Amino acid sequence: MTDMPLAKNLRLVGHLDLPGGGQVTVSGGHAFVGHMKPPFGTTIVDVRDPANPRIASAIELPNEDSHTHKVRVVGDLMITNVEQNDRHALRRGARLAEATSDLAARLGRPPSDAEVAAALKIPEDLLPRLRHVLEHGYRDGGFKVYDIADRSRPREIAYLRTHGVGVHRFDMDDRYAYISTEMEGYVGNILVVYDIADPARPAEVSRWWMPGQHVAGGETPHWTGQRNRLHHALRFGDELWASVWYAGLRVIDASDITDLRTIGSYDYHPPFPEPTHTVAPLPVRWQGRQVAAAVDEEHDHTHGQLHGGLWFFDVEDRADIRPIGMFHLSELDSPFARAGARFGAHQFQERVTGDRLYCTWFSGGLRMLDIADPTAPREIGWFIPEPPKGQPCAQSNDVFVDDRELVYVIDRNRGLDILEPLI
């Protein structure tokens, strides 16, 4: 560890010890946190006094099959995802019978659970749930809608099941929910738009996918596995801005919500090794032209390759999107970069109002950037949380900026921090 300060130009206003979260959003003086792991579902935190945040209510999950780590709020309506818990490991475990047979042939005896788990590269304690899923399937994936007029008593009013592992990150407004989910007949997550005018009865109005995903419709992917899929799409005006993992980004015309059309794309895979997590247009302009930002999500890091970073694009011409700038964080810029956990980028604030942008780096914490010149973004501050108890470092996962310009950062393992910029 170096002697570098853990904060610059950001002051810690309040902290609340919470289970790790996948998303934080703030509305009406309350922060809403979707948690990474069951039994913790969604926590509603009263942040009207940001120096003394307090839990208003908490939703717990009935079992360990699902997590609800994403949450959106509009007015008195809250939506959470429902997605298979440990989905990546369980997918690897689909080879259970094959791996067990191969090991038995090679060892000349039935393999132990430890040997099977090692061959599948999953934790041994996940095997009982894996066997249950392989026998009975997983049918709980989808999303839930809550009435939160009383923040202390959220009331579930709808639970719509989709397909496969369920729903990941998503967007919503006062009329529609823009859901990233697996659906029958498609490879990987696609976009399904639901009308929530009657929130107790969400109704599908349209779908969007990349050519090759709709295998039931006769399409054939030109990629392997789940590499190209929708992470999520954000609505801005009459457009949806979609991050599509190892396929880069897409801009979708949503002026007719029943007829979604792709009008822009850019893919930088290869050569860049990390998938596109989020893309959004920015209020800053470059040479009079519209600009967008995109961020990659770093996964298991291979020594010698680039860490996940932040991109800036000229998007004035949707048919000719071009990169104009990048921001990368050096491992020298965090004392926890080599603590054995993920280091690189993950998520920036999805609604930017000026020339300042906040972005989380896993063990690099929160980074505050001046993006007045998107061709040369400049770091002007940071906040690196102290490691949670029992963890080698923080894993900053999501950030939200409220209308008071307070900044909320949720850690993937533990804790919500509320920050105030000093410049």
C-alpha positions in Angstrom: 0.0 0.0 0.0 1.2 3.5 -0.8 0.8 6.7 1.3 -1.6 8.2 -1.2 -4.7 9.9 0.2 -8.0 8.0 -0.1 -9.9 11.1 -1.1 -9.4 14.3 -3.1 -12.0 17.0 -3.6 -14.7 14.7 -2.3 -15.9 14.7 1.4 -17.6 11.9 3.1 -21.0 13.2 4.4 -22.6 10.0 5.5 -22.2 6.2 5.6 -24.5 3.3 6.2 -23.3 -0.2 6.7 -25.4 -2.3 4.3 -25.0 -5.7 2.6 -23.3 -5.3 -0.8 -25.3 -3.7 -3.6 -25.5 -3.8 -7.4 -27.3 -0.5 -7.9 -28.3 2.7 -6.0 -30.8 5.2 -7.2 -32.2 8.2 -5.3 -35.7 9.7 -5.5 -37.8 11.7 -3.1 -35.3 12.0 -0.4 -34.7 8.2 -0.3 -31.9 6.0 -1.7 -32.9 2.6 -3.1 -30.3 -0.1 -3.0 -30.6 -3.5 -4.8 -28.4 -6.1 -3.1 -26.0 -8.5 -4.7 -26.9 -11.6 -2.6 -30.0 -13.1 -1.0 -31.6 -13.0 1.5 -31.1 -9.3 1.0 -33.4 -7.9 -1.7 -34.0 -4.2 -1.7 -33.3 -1.6 1.0 -35.0 1.8 1.1 -32.8 4.4 2.9 -34.1 7.8 4.2 -31.3 10.2 3.1 -33.1 13.5 3.7 -30.5 14.1 6.4 -27.5 12.8 4.4 -25.2 12.8 7.4 -27.5 10.4 9.2 -28.9 7.9 6.7 -31.4 5.5 8.2 -33.2 2.4 6.9 -36.8 3.1 6.2 -37.6 -0.5 5.0 -36.1 -3.6 3.6 -37.4 -6.4 1.4 -35.9 -9.8 2.0 -35.9 -12.7 -0.5 -37.6 -16.0 0.3 -34.7 -18.2 -0.8 -31.2 -18.2 -2.4 -32.4 -19.0 -5.9 -32.6 -15.3 -7.1 -31.1 -11.9 -6.5 -32.7 -8.5 -7.0 -29.6 -6.4 -7.4 -31.0 -3.7 -9.7 -33.7 -1.1 -8.8 -35.4 1.9 -10.5 -37.9 4.4 -9.1 -40.3 6.8 -10.7 -42.6 8.7 -8.4 -44.3 6.1 -6.2 -43.4 3.2 -8.4 -40.4 0.9 -7.9 -39.2 -1.9 -10.1 -36.6 -4.5 -9.2 -35.1 -7.2 -11.4 -35.3 -10.9 -10.5 -32.4 -12.8 -11.8 -30.9 -16.2 -11.1 -28.4 -16.0 -8.3 -24.9 -17.3 -9.2 -26.0 -17.6 -12.8 -22.5 -17.6 -14.3 -21.3 -20.5 -12.1 -24.5 -22.4 -12.6 -24.2 -22.1 -16.4 -20.7 -23.5 -16.2 -22.1 -26.3 -14.1 -24.4 -27.4 -16.9 -21.6 -29.8 -17.9 -22.0 -31.6 -14.5 -22.9 -35.1 -16.0 -20.2 -34.8 -18.7 -17.5 -33.6 -16.2 -18.5 -36.4 -13.7 -18.3 -39.1 -16.4 -14.9 -37.8 -17.7 -13.4 -37.7 -14.2 -14.7 -41.2 -13.4 -13.1 -42.6 -16.5 -9.8 -40.8 -15.9 -9.6 -41.6 -12.1 -11.1 -45.1 -12.3 -13.5 -44.3 -9.5 -16.4 -42.0 -8.8 -15.0 -38.5 -8.3 -15.5 -36.5 -5.1 -17.6 -33.3 -5.0 -14.4 -31.3 -4.6 -13.0 -32.9 -7.7 -16.2 -32.3 -9.7 -16.4 -28.6 -8.5 -12.8 -28.0 -9.4 -13.3 -29.4 -12.9 -16.3 -27.2 -13.4 -14.6 -24.2 -11.8 -17.4 -23.6 -9.4 -17.5 -23.5 -5.5 -18.1 -26.9 -4.0 -20.9 -25.6 -1.8 -22.8 -24.7 -5.0 -23.2 -28.3 -6.1 -26.4 -29.1 -4.2 -28.2 -26.1 -5.8 -26.7 -26.9 -9.2 -28.1 -30.4 -9.0 -31.5 -29.0 -8.0 -31.5 -26.5 -10.9 -30.5 -29.2 -13.4 -33.3 -31.4 -12.2 -36.1 -28.8 -11.7 -35.0 -25.7 -13.8 -35.2 -22.1 -12.8 -38.5 -20.3 -13.5 -38.4 -17.3 -11.2 -36.6 -14.8 -13.5 -38.4 -11.6 -14.4 -39.2 -8.3 -12.6 -41.4 -7.1 -9.7 -43.3 -3.8 -9.5 -44.0 -2.2 -6.1 -46.2 0.6 -4.8 -43.9 2.7 -2.6 -46.2 5.6 -1.7 -45.4 4.6 1.8 -41.6 4.2 1.8 -41.7 2.3 5.0 -44.1 -0.3 3.6 -43.3 -1.2 -0.1 -46.2 -3.2 -1.5 -45.7 -5.7 -4.4 -48.3 -5.2 -7.0 -47.0 -7.2 -10.0 -44.5 -10.0 -10.7 -43.9 -10.7 -14.3 -41.8 -13.7 -15.2 -39.8 -13.6 -18.4 -37.5 -16.5 -19.3 -34.1 -18.1 -18.6 -32.0 -16.5 -16.0 -34.4 -13.5 -16.0 -33.8 -9.8 -15.9 -30.5 -7.9 -15.5 -30.1 -4.1 -15.5 -32.9 -2.0 -17.0 -34.4 1.5 -17.3 -37.9 2.9 -16.7 -39.9 6.1 -17.0 -43.4 7.0 -16.0 -44.9 5.1 -18.9 -42.5 2.3 -19.9 -40.0 -0.2 -18.5 -37.1 -1.0 -20.8 -36.2 -4.5 -19.6 -33.0 -6.5 -20.4 -33.9 -10.2 -20.2 -33.6 -13.6 -21.7 -36.6 -14.6 -23.7 -37.6 -18.0 -25.1 -36.2 -18.5 -28.6 -33.3 -16.0 -28.2 -29.6 -16.3 -27.4 -28.6 -13.9 -24.6 -30.5 -10.9 -23.2 -32.7 -8.8 -25.5 -34.7 -5.6 -25.0 -38.4 -6.0 -24.1 -40.4 -2.8 -23.6 -43.4 -3.0 -21.2 -46.2 -0.5 -20.9 -46.6 0.2 -17.2 -49.5 2.7 -17.5 -51.3 0.1 -15.4 -48.4 -0.9 -13.1 -50.3 -3.9 -11.8 -50.5 -5.3 -15.3 -47.3 -4.6 -17.3 -48.0 -5.3 -21.0 -45.3 -6.0 -23.6 -45.3 -3.5 -26.5 -42.1 -4.3 -28.4 -38.8 -6.2 -28.6 -35.4 -5.3 -30.0 -32.4 -7.6 -30.5 -29.3 -7.9 -32.6 -29.4 -9.9 -35.8 -28.3 -13.5 -34.9 -30.0 -13.6 -31.5 -33.4 -14.8 -32.6 -32.5 -18.5 -33.2 -36.2 -19.6 -33.1 -36.8 -17.2 -36.0 -34.1 -18.8 -38.1 -31.2 -16.5 -37.2 -27.7 -17.8 -36.5 -25.3 -16.1 -34.1 -21.8 -15.3 -35.6 -20.4 -15.3 -32.0 -20.0 -18.0 -29.4 -22.1 -18.4 -26.3 -23.5 -15.3 -24.6 -20.8 -12.9 -25.8 -23.1 -10.6 -27.8 -26.2 -9.6 -25.8 -27.9 -6.6 -24.4 -26.6 -5.4 -21.1 -29.2 -2.6 -20.8 -30.7 0.3 -22.8 -31.3 3.8 -21.4 -33.9 6.1 -22.9 -33.0 9.7 -23.8 -35.7 11.5 -25.7 -36.8 9.4 -28.7 -33.7 7.2 -28.5 -32.5 4.2 -26.6 -28.8 3.9 -26.0 -27.9 0.2 -25.7 -24.7 -1.4 -24.4 -24.4 -4.8 -26.0 -21.4 -6.5 -24.3 -18.8 -7.7 -26.7 -20.7 -6.1 -29.6 -20.1 -2.6 -28.4 -22.9 -0.1 -28.5 -26.1 0.6 -30.4 -28.4 3.6 -30.8 -32.1 2.7 -31.3 -34.8 4.9 -32.7 -37.7 4.7 -30.2 -39.9 7.5 -31.7 -42.4 4.7 -32.4 -42.2 2.5 -29.3 -43.8 -0.4 -31.1 -41.2 -0.3 -33.9 -37.7 -0.1 -32.6 -35.0 0.5 -35.2 -31.2 0.5 -34.9 -29.8 3.8 -36.3 -26.2 3.7 -34.9 -23.5 1.3 -33.8 -19.9 1.0 -32.8 -18.0 -2.1 -31.9 -14.4 -2.1 -30.5 -14.2 -5.8 -29.7 -11.6 -6.8 -30.7 -9.0 -5.5 -29.9 -10.3 -4.3 -26.5 -10.7 -7.2 -24.1 -13.5 -6.0 -21.7 -17.3 -5.8 -22.6 -19.3 -2.6 -23.0 -21.4 -2.1 -19.8 -23.2 1.3 -20.2 -23.5 4.0 -22.9 -25.2 7.4 -22.6 -25.2 10.7 -24.4 -23.7 13.7 -22.6 -24.6 17.4 -22.4 -21.1 18.5 -23.4 -20.3 19.1 -27.0 -17.1 18.8 -29.0 -16.5 21.1 -31.9 -20.3 21.7 -31.9 -21.0 18.0 -32.1 -22.9 15.6 -29.8 -20.8 13.4 -27.5 -21.6 10.1 -25.7 -19.7 8.1 -23.0 -19.4 4.4 -22.7 -17.7 2.3 -20.0 -16.4 -1.2 -20.0 -16.8 -3.7 -17.1 -13.6 -5.4 -16.1 -13.8 -9.1 -15.3 -11.0 -11.5 -14.4 -7.9 -9.6 -15.3 -5.2 -11.2 -17.5 -1.7 -9.8 -16.8 -0.5 -7.6 -19.6 -3.9 -6.7 -21.0 -5.7 -3.3 -20.6 -7.9 -2.7 -17.7 -11.6 -1.8 -18.4 -11.9 1.9 -19.1 -14.1 4.8 -20.1 -14.7 5.9 -23.7 -15.9 9.1 -25.4 -17.6 9.2 -28.8 -18.6 11.7 -31.5 -22.2 10.6 -32.1 -23.4 13.6 -34.1 -23.9 11.4 -37.1 -25.5 8.2 -35.8 -24.4 6.4 -39.0 -20.8 7.3 -38.4 -20.0 7.0 -34.7 -16.3 7.6 -33.9 -14.2 7.4 -30.7 -12.6 10.7 -29.7 -11.2 10.1 -26.2 -10.5 7.6 -23.5 -9.8 7.6 -19.8 -7.8 4.8 -18.1 -6.9 4.5 -14.5 -3.4 3.4 -13.6 -2.9 0.7 -10.9 -0.6 3.3 -9.3 -3.7 5.4 -8.6 -5.2 3.2 -6.0 -3.5 1.5 -3.0 -5.8 -1.5 -3.4 -5.2 -2.1 -7.1 -3.2 -5.3 -6.4 -5.3 -6.6 -3.5 -6.5 -9.6 -5.5 -9.9 -8.3 -6.5 -11.2 -6.6 -9.7 -9.6 -3.2 -10.3 -10.9 -1.7 -13.6 -14.0 0.3 -14.5 -17.6 -0.6 -14.0 -20.3 2.1 -14.1 -20.7 5.8 -14.5 -23.6 8.0 -13.5 -26.2 7.5 -16.1 -27.7 11.0 -16.2 -25.0 13.7 -16.6 -26.1 17.4 -16.3 -22.9 19.3 -16.8 -19.2 18.8 -17.6 -18.4 16.6 -14.6 -18.8 12.8 -14.7 -18.5 10.3 -11.8 -17.4 6.7 -12.6 -16.8 3.7 -10.3 -13.6 1.6 -10.6 -13.9 -1.6 -8.6 -10.9 -1.4 -6.3 -10.1 2.1 -7.6 -13.1 3.6 -5.9 -15.0 6.6 -7.3 -13.3 8.8 -9.8 -14.5 12.4 -10.6 -13.7 13.7 -14.1 -13.8 17.0 -15.8 -15.1 16.2 -19.3 -15.4 19.7 -20.7 -13.0 18.5 -23.3 -14.0 14.9 -24.0 -10.9 14.3 -26.1 -8.8 14.8 -23.0 -10.9 13.9 -19.9 -9.1 15.0 -16.7 -9.4 13.5 -13.2 -10.2 16.2 -10.6 -11.0 14.1 -7.6 -11.5 10.6 -6.2 -12.9 8.7 -3.2 -11.5 5.2 -2.4 -13.6 3.6 0.4 -11.8 1.8 3.2 -12.0 -1.9 2.8 -15.0 -3.5 4.4 -14.3 -5.7 7.3 -12.9 -9.0 6.1 -12.2 -7.8 2.6 -8.9 -6.8 1.1 -10.4 -3.8 -0.7 -13.6 -2.1 -1.6 -15.4 -3.0 -4.8 -17.2 0.2 -5.8 -20.1 -0.9 -8.0 -22.6 1.9 -8.8 -22.9 5.7 -8.5 -25.9 8.1 -8.5 -25.9 11.9 -8.2 -29.0 13.5 -6.8 -30.5 17.0 -7.4 -28.5 18.3 -4.4 -25.3 17.3 -6.2 -24.6 14.7 -3.5 -23.0 11.5 -4.8 -24.0 8.1 -3.6 -21.7 5.1 -4.0 -22.6 1.5 -3.3 -20.0 -1.1 -2.7 -20.4 -4.6 -4.2 -19.5 -6.2 -0.8 -20.6 -3.8 1.9 -21.6 -0.2 2.6 -23.3 2.9 1.1 -21.3 6.2 1.1 -22.7 9.7 0.6 -20.2 12.2 -0.7 -20.1 16.0 -1.3 -17.8 17.5 -4.0 -15.5 20.2 -2.7 -15.0 21.9 -6.0 
